[in-house]
Amino acid sequence: MPEPKPYPAPPIVGAVIELLMSSPLTDRESTRHVKAFKSVYDQYAETGEVDIQVQIQPGVVIPTVSASRPIHSFSNSDQTIFFRIESRKFHWSILPPYQGWESFEQRVVADLGRLTKKTGMPKLDRIGVRYTNRIDVLASDVASNVFPYEEYLSVNLELPPLLDPHSGYAWRIEKPFFEGAAGATVVSSTVPPELPGTIGVLLDTDVYVTSNLPTDAESLIERLRELRKLKNEIFEACITDKARASFQ
């Protein structure tokens, strides 16, 4: 039975599942994966990334450019579901409209089946689940450009009178969970409005594990579910009933 959605209109603007491998894929492994997924996704593109270091000496600048690392990007026809293969990373991301965790999990389970069939379960260094939410805060006074974001979030900055009222903010919190077995990074900031008479408030939650990592696909999915549950608990702890009402 499908899991019920907690909100009719969740404010999710991006969802990510990422696996960081202990060692890079070989050229043969990468080629096999790319071939397998070209028939699964509607679109494919290959790009690359490099590292650039600049050494500055008196009268001379010496740049050093690393070899290009390929990035293989796959997506569905409407560009809302993405899967990326890098030398040490498998990365899934979903854009709105968000269809729920069940749909996202099914995509990852299916892709993991293809990955492990080709090369087996890789040794992992990190697994993570990250969700970015955007809350549209209504202005309490449009003329004065006042947006009471503190009424939507339970985490707020206590400012001296000199800095309040203000036109924007940003904060970042990092915390270990489960006796250090997992961790979370929570970031919030104001962003330019998309709707008249509002300001955007981002709440970005990244939960991850870097030790005692799963060694098979079934255990990996179970761990991802645990991280998603923790992500939901953090999100609910960071918002108020006024924010919840705006998601209805």
C-alpha positions in Angstrom: 0.0 0.0 0.0 1.5 3.4 -1.0 2.7 5.5 1.9 0.4 8.5 2.5 1.8 11.9 1.8 2.0 14.0 5.0 1.2 17.2 3.0 -0.9 17.7 -0.1 1.6 20.3 -1.4 5.0 19.6 0.1 7.5 22.4 -0.4 10.2 20.1 -1.8 12.3 21.7 -4.6 14.9 19.0 -4.8 15.6 15.5 -3.4 18.9 13.7 -3.6 20.3 10.2 -2.8 24.1 9.9 -3.2 26.5 7.0 -2.8 30.2 7.8 -2.5 32.5 4.8 -3.4 35.8 4.0 -1.7 37.6 3.7 -5.0 36.9 5.0 -8.5 35.3 2.9 -11.2 37.5 1.4 -13.8 37.1 2.4 -17.4 35.6 -1.0 -18.1 33.1 -0.7 -15.2 32.1 2.8 -16.2 31.6 1.8 -19.9 29.4 -1.2 -18.8 27.2 1.0 -16.6 26.7 3.7 -19.2 25.7 1.1 -21.8 23.2 -0.5 -19.4 21.5 2.8 -18.5 21.3 4.3 -22.0 18.3 2.0 -22.6 16.7 2.9 -19.3 16.6 6.7 -19.4 15.4 8.9 -22.2 18.3 11.3 -22.3 22.1 10.9 -21.9 24.9 13.4 -21.9 28.6 13.2 -21.1 30.5 16.1 -19.5 33.7 16.3 -17.5 35.2 18.1 -14.6 38.8 19.1 -13.8 40.7 20.4 -10.7 42.5 23.7 -11.2 45.3 24.8 -8.9 47.0 28.2 -9.2 50.5 28.8 -7.8 51.4 32.5 -7.5 55.0 33.5 -7.5 56.6 36.9 -7.9 55.8 38.1 -11.4 54.3 34.8 -12.5 51.1 32.7 -12.2 51.4 29.0 -12.8 48.1 27.1 -13.3 47.9 23.3 -13.0 44.9 21.5 -14.5 44.2 17.9 -13.7 43.0 15.3 -16.2 39.3 15.5 -17.0 37.0 13.2 -15.1 34.0 12.1 -17.0 30.4 12.6 -15.7 27.7 10.6 -17.3 24.2 12.1 -16.8 20.9 10.4 -17.5 17.4 11.8 -17.3 13.8 11.2 -18.1 12.1 13.0 -21.0 10.7 15.9 -18.8 13.9 16.5 -17.0 12.6 15.8 -13.5 14.5 12.6 -12.7 18.2 12.4 -13.0 20.9 9.8 -12.5 24.6 10.6 -12.6 27.6 8.3 -12.7 30.9 9.8 -11.7 34.3 8.1 -11.1 33.5 7.6 -7.4 29.8 8.6 -7.1 26.3 7.4 -8.0 23.8 10.3 -7.7 20.0 10.4 -8.0 18.0 13.6 -7.9 14.3 14.5 -8.3 12.8 17.9 -9.2 9.2 19.0 -8.7 6.6 17.7 -9.0 7.7 15.4 -6.2 5.8 12.1 -6.4 6.8 10.8 -2.9 9.5 8.7 -1.3 8.0 5.4 -2.6 8.4 6.5 -6.2 12.0 7.8 -5.5 12.9 4.6 -3.7 11.6 2.4 -6.6 13.8 4.3 -9.0 16.9 3.8 -6.9 16.1 0.1 -6.2 15.7 -0.6 -9.9 19.0 1.2 -10.8 20.9 -0.5 -8.0 19.8 -3.8 -9.4 21.4 -2.9 -12.7 24.5 -1.5 -11.1 25.2 -4.5 -8.9 24.3 -7.0 -11.7 27.2 -5.5 -13.7 29.9 -5.0 -11.2 28.6 -6.2 -7.8 28.0 -4.0 -4.7 30.8 -1.4 -4.5 32.5 -0.6 -1.2 31.1 2.7 0.1 32.6 5.6 2.0 29.4 7.6 2.4 25.7 7.4 1.8 23.4 10.4 2.0 19.9 11.6 1.6 19.3 15.3 1.1 16.1 17.3 0.7 15.8 21.0 -0.1 12.5 22.7 0.8 11.4 26.2 -0.1 8.8 27.9 2.2 7.1 31.0 0.8 6.7 33.5 3.6 3.9 36.1 3.2 4.8 39.7 3.9 3.3 41.2 7.0 4.0 44.6 5.6 4.8 44.7 1.9 5.4 48.5 1.9 8.1 48.1 4.6 9.4 44.9 3.1 8.9 42.9 6.4 8.6 39.2 6.1 8.1 37.3 9.4 10.0 34.2 8.6 10.5 33.5 12.3 6.8 32.6 12.4 7.5 29.7 10.0 10.7 28.3 11.5 11.4 27.1 15.0 15.1 27.9 14.6 15.8 31.6 14.7 18.6 34.1 15.2 18.5 36.3 18.2 19.8 39.6 16.9 20.8 42.9 18.6 18.5 45.9 17.9 21.1 47.3 15.6 20.6 44.4 13.1 16.9 44.0 13.4 14.8 44.3 11.3 16.9 42.8 8.6 16.4 41.8 4.9 18.0 38.4 4.9 19.8 35.7 6.9 21.7 32.4 6.7 22.5 29.7 9.3 24.1 26.2 9.3 23.9 23.5 12.0 25.8 20.2 12.1 25.0 17.5 14.5 25.8 13.8 15.0 23.1 11.2 15.6 22.8 7.7 16.8 26.0 8.0 18.9 27.9 9.3 15.9 26.8 6.6 13.5 25.0 9.2 11.4 25.2 13.0 10.9 23.1 15.8 9.6 23.8 19.2 8.1 20.9 21.7 8.2 21.2 24.9 6.3 18.6 27.7 6.0 18.7 31.1 4.2 16.5 33.6 2.5 16.3 33.6 -1.3 14.7 35.8 -3.9 10.9 35.6 -4.1 9.1 33.6 -6.8 5.6 34.8 -5.8 4.6 38.5 -5.3 4.4 39.6 -1.7 6.6 36.8 -0.4 10.1 35.9 0.4 11.6 32.5 -0.1 13.0 30.6 2.9 15.2 27.5 2.1 15.5 24.6 4.5 18.1 22.2 3.3 18.7 19.0 5.2 21.5 16.5 4.4 21.6 13.3 6.5 24.4 10.8 6.0 26.4 7.8 7.2 30.2 7.4 6.8 30.8 4.2 8.9 29.5 0.7 9.2 28.2 1.1 5.7 26.0 -1.6 4.0 27.5 -4.2 1.8 24.5 -5.3 -0.1 21.6 -3.6 -1.9 18.9 -4.7 0.5 20.8 -3.3 3.5 21.5 -0.1 1.6 17.9 0.6 0.9 17.0 -0.1 4.6 19.7 2.4 5.7 18.4 5.0 3.2 14.9 4.6 4.7 16.4 5.2 8.2 18.1 8.4 6.9 14.9 9.6 5.2 13.1 9.1 8.5 15.7 11.1 10.4 15.5 13.8 7.7 11.7 14.0 8.2 12.1 14.3 11.9 14.6 17.2 11.5 12.3 19.0 9.1 9.3 18.7 11.4 11.4 19.9 14.3 12.5 23.0 12.3 9.1 24.2 11.2 6.0 25.7 12.9 2.3 25.0 12.5 2.0 28.1 10.4 4.5 26.6 7.9 2.5 23.3 8.0 -0.7 25.2 7.2 1.0 26.7 4.1 1.6 23.2 2.7 -2.1 22.3 2.7 
